[in-house]
């Protein structure tokens, strides 16, 4: 999948920022529309991070859950 040029790759690559850095910028996804939102799911130290690429903002829905429940949590967030 090709990333938008406006998105800084270091912000979404799973090994180029620490969990502390991520937590500092973490917010909940809002006003998501399933058909128009591309969700990237990153697994970092058991954290599920769903980044809303469509809004081109670093808004993450982060939960300390198992990977089995991670994607489901991301999908559920898109309907909130």
C-alpha positions in Angstrom: 0.0 0.0 0.0 1.4 3.4 -1.0 1.5 6.0 1.7 0.4 9.5 1.1 3.4 11.8 0.5 2.1 14.2 3.0 2.3 11.6 5.7 5.8 11.5 7.3 6.8 7.9 7.2 8.7 8.1 10.5 5.4 8.9 12.2 3.8 5.5 11.2 6.7 3.1 10.8 6.5 0.8 13.8 10.2 0.9 14.7 11.1 4.6 14.4 9.4 6.0 17.4 9.0 4.9 21.0 5.8 3.9 22.7 6.3 6.9 25.0 6.4 9.2 22.0 3.3 7.6 20.6 1.4 7.9 23.8 2.2 11.7 23.9 0.4 12.2 20.6 -2.3 9.6 20.9 -6.0 10.6 20.6 -9.1 8.7 19.7 -10.3 8.5 16.1 -13.4 10.6 15.6 -16.0 11.1 12.8 -14.8 8.0 10.9 -16.6 6.9 7.8 -15.9 3.3 6.9 -15.8 3.8 3.1 -13.4 6.7 3.2 -11.1 5.9 6.0 -7.9 3.8 5.5 -6.8 2.3 8.8 -3.2 1.2 9.4 -2.9 -1.3 12.2 0.5 -1.4 13.9 1.4 -3.7 16.7 3.8 -2.1 19.1 4.6 -3.7 22.4 1.1 -5.3 22.5 -0.5 -2.0 21.8 -3.0 -1.7 18.9 -2.5 1.6 17.1 -5.0 2.5 14.4 -3.9 5.6 12.5 -6.5 7.6 10.5 -4.8 8.3 7.2 -7.8 9.8 5.5 -7.9 12.8 7.8 -4.2 13.1 7.4 -3.7 13.7 11.1 -1.9 11.5 13.5 -5.0 10.4 15.4 -4.7 7.0 17.0 -7.1 4.6 18.7 -4.9 2.7 21.0 -5.8 -0.2 23.3 -3.7 -2.5 25.4 -5.2 -5.7 24.0 -4.2 -8.9 22.4 -3.7 -9.0 18.7 -6.8 -11.1 18.2 -9.0 -8.3 19.5 -6.9 -5.5 18.0 -8.3 -5.3 14.5 -11.8 -5.7 15.8 -11.3 -2.7 18.1 -10.1 -0.7 15.1 -13.1 -1.7 13.0 -15.5 -0.8 15.8 -13.9 2.6 16.2 -14.7 3.5 12.6 -18.4 3.4 13.4 -18.3 5.6 16.4 
